[in-house]
């Protein structure tokens, strides 16, 4: 009997446009250990000609690639799937190039998240120049759009606040348990959600030992994204009150969802309903009754943990949802989408516990 050499796995070639932002480097950190992926191109506007390991010494010898310039055509030619981790508006120019060369694109920005181009232009103050592609873009929340993502050419990776908020509220709306007009989402984010750019609001002395709300009164740009997806779940359009806060920690999001119940609901029943709703989801965990999740429980992971409480006095349900804003809120979710569109195991490179403490 003779033994043949094992065949080497055929790897998906990926490129990262905008690799030196926080989300981009987190994407690289996970992908460089992905058994089904080969990173073939990385670009950076600020660090062209330098290795990623020089820019992020934490990546060290795992990041010997030199950052190139933003040549979408060249990146597409070197890859099967391209990630665009760029500011809003830039993917509108990149997407036609990447897709025109027969490759697939996962966009981290908001350019293809909102189905109505008029809503995008209103909130982002930028003309939508790729409306033909907008019609085929798939919102990249696997817990809702898994089968559509599998066949997609263009995936719009959700925002971090919307991911935590939507996953927290979705079962309430799908099961018609709350009055939609009563929905309030109060969310807190770590400072890394603001990106790596320098601005006064995220200086250490401004953030440390401080806690502040910002963009309140229905003006935060993630509001229409949350409303779009929750309205689809409810079967009718409605608006939510969404208030974001900045807390003095590096990474993590905690979103608390409040809703007025249509009828009395026991806590055990609510928890059971959530467990049933997410029973087949590899990255959503429901806490036992009386237990609430914390951001440290999902740090540097792709998990979302959800806990519930019922206020019988006010007949209101409260849902606490936590994610890592750079994990399930950005890079981890993007890789989950990659695994789906590339036919890889959905949990590949992602099924690891959080970092603690």
Buried (B, 14 or more C-beta within 10 A) or exposed (E): EEEEEEEEEEBBBBBBBBBBBBBBBBBBBBBBEBEBBBBBBBBBBEBEEEBBBBBBEEBEEBBEBBBBEBBBEBBBBBBBBBBBBBBBBBBBBBBBBBBEBEBBBBBBBBBBBBBEBEBBEEBBEBEBBBEEBBEEBBBBBBBBBBEBBBEBBBBBBBBBBBBBBBBBBBBBBBBEBBEBEBBBBBBBBBBBBBEEEEEEEBEEEBBEEEEEEEBEEEEBBBBBBBBBBBBBBBEEEBBBBBBBBBBBBEBBBBBBBBBBBEEEBEBEEBBEBBBEBBEEBBBBBBBEBEEBBBBBBBBBBBBBBBBBBBEEEEEBBBBBBBBBBBBBBBBBBBBBBBBBBBEBEBBBBBEEEBEEE
